[in-house]
């Protein structure tokens, strides 16, 4: 079946594709301890624990520490199910946390909550996005639509 898709591109709807279940929990942590936010080893340990709490499979973990004004720590865990990332700004006592997993077995909310508990913010703004494929039909772009 042909339909007009995004930006006027023609698409073919396919009803035979499996639906991918993606769960995305992300948010902002305010009022954290500045010293903890600048402790690269601590953030790496917390993210590695969050991988286990999420029931995810770690593929690789990378971390960076940026010195100076507006510096901080970034940790990215590449997991089979997607990723977990924490970026900190000690000067602002702020951290951004992103946990995105696919599959029925994973629990990104538990991983997010583990990170929150470890960084002890004064307050948290948490978001959730259903990153699943279309529930009624999946589509693929027509040739030349990119």
C-alpha positions in Angstrom: 0.0 0.0 0.0 1.5 3.4 -1.0 1.0 6.6 1.1 2.5 10.0 1.3 4.9 10.2 4.2 7.0 12.8 5.9 7.8 15.9 3.8 5.7 14.5 0.9 7.8 11.4 0.4 6.1 8.3 -0.9 6.2 5.4 1.5 5.3 1.8 1.4 3.6 0.4 4.5 4.7 -3.0 5.6 2.6 -5.0 8.0 5.1 -7.9 8.4 7.8 -6.1 10.4 8.3 -6.9 14.0 7.7 -4.1 16.4 10.8 -2.8 18.2 10.1 -1.8 21.8 12.2 1.1 22.9 12.0 2.7 26.3 13.8 6.1 26.9 14.1 7.6 30.4 16.0 10.8 30.6 16.2 13.8 32.8 17.9 16.6 34.7 19.5 16.3 38.2 19.8 19.6 40.0 21.6 20.4 43.3 24.0 17.5 43.2 27.3 17.6 45.1 29.8 19.3 42.9 32.7 17.2 44.1 30.8 14.0 43.2 30.0 15.4 39.7 33.7 15.9 39.1 34.7 12.4 40.2 35.2 10.5 37.0 35.8 7.1 38.7 32.6 7.6 40.7 30.4 8.4 37.7 31.9 5.4 35.7 31.2 3.1 38.7 27.6 4.4 39.0 27.0 3.9 35.2 28.4 0.4 35.3 26.1 -0.4 38.2 23.2 1.1 36.3 23.9 -1.2 33.4 23.4 -4.2 35.7 20.3 -2.6 37.3 18.8 -2.1 33.9 19.4 -5.8 33.1 21.4 -4.7 30.1 24.6 -6.1 28.5 27.6 -3.8 28.5 29.5 -3.7 25.2 31.9 -0.7 26.0 32.2 2.2 28.4 34.0 5.5 27.7 34.6 8.4 30.0 35.9 12.0 29.6 36.9 14.6 32.1 37.1 18.2 31.1 39.0 20.5 33.4 38.4 24.2 34.0 35.5 26.5 34.1 32.3 24.7 32.9 34.2 21.4 32.8 32.8 18.1 34.0 32.5 14.4 33.4 30.8 12.5 30.6 30.3 8.8 30.7 28.8 6.8 27.9 28.0 3.1 28.2 27.2 1.4 24.9 25.0 -1.5 25.7 23.6 -4.2 23.5 20.1 -2.7 24.1 21.3 0.9 23.3 23.0 3.3 25.7 23.3 5.0 29.1 24.9 8.4 29.3 25.7 10.8 32.1 27.0 14.4 31.5 27.9 16.6 34.5 28.5 20.3 35.1 29.9 20.6 38.6 29.9 24.4 38.5 26.1 24.3 38.1 25.7 21.2 40.4 23.8 19.7 37.4 23.8 16.4 35.6 22.0 15.2 32.5 21.1 11.5 32.5 19.9 9.5 29.4 19.0 5.8 29.5 17.6 4.2 26.3 17.0 0.5 26.1 15.3 -1.9 23.7 13.8 -5.2 24.5 11.2 -6.4 26.9 13.7 -7.5 29.6 15.4 -4.2 30.1 14.5 -1.6 32.8 15.7 1.9 32.0 13.6 3.5 34.8 15.5 1.4 37.4 18.8 2.4 35.9 17.8 6.1 35.9 16.7 5.8 39.6 20.0 4.1 40.5 21.9 7.0 39.1 19.7 9.5 40.8 20.1 7.7 44.2 23.9 7.7 43.8 24.2 11.4 42.8 21.7 12.6 45.4 20.2 15.6 43.7 18.0 18.1 45.5 15.4 17.7 42.8 14.9 15.8 39.5 13.0 16.4 36.3 12.4 13.0 34.7 11.0 12.3 31.2 9.8 9.1 29.5 9.5 8.5 25.8 8.1 5.4 24.1 10.5 4.8 21.3 8.7 1.9 19.8 8.0 1.4 16.1 4.6 2.2 14.8 1.9 0.1 16.3 -0.4 -0.2 13.3 2.0 -0.4 10.5 5.7 0.1 9.8 6.9 2.0 6.8 10.0 2.2 4.7 11.0 5.2 2.6 10.6 5.0 -1.1 13.7 5.0 -3.3 15.4 8.4 -3.5 13.5 9.9 -0.7 16.6 10.9 1.3 
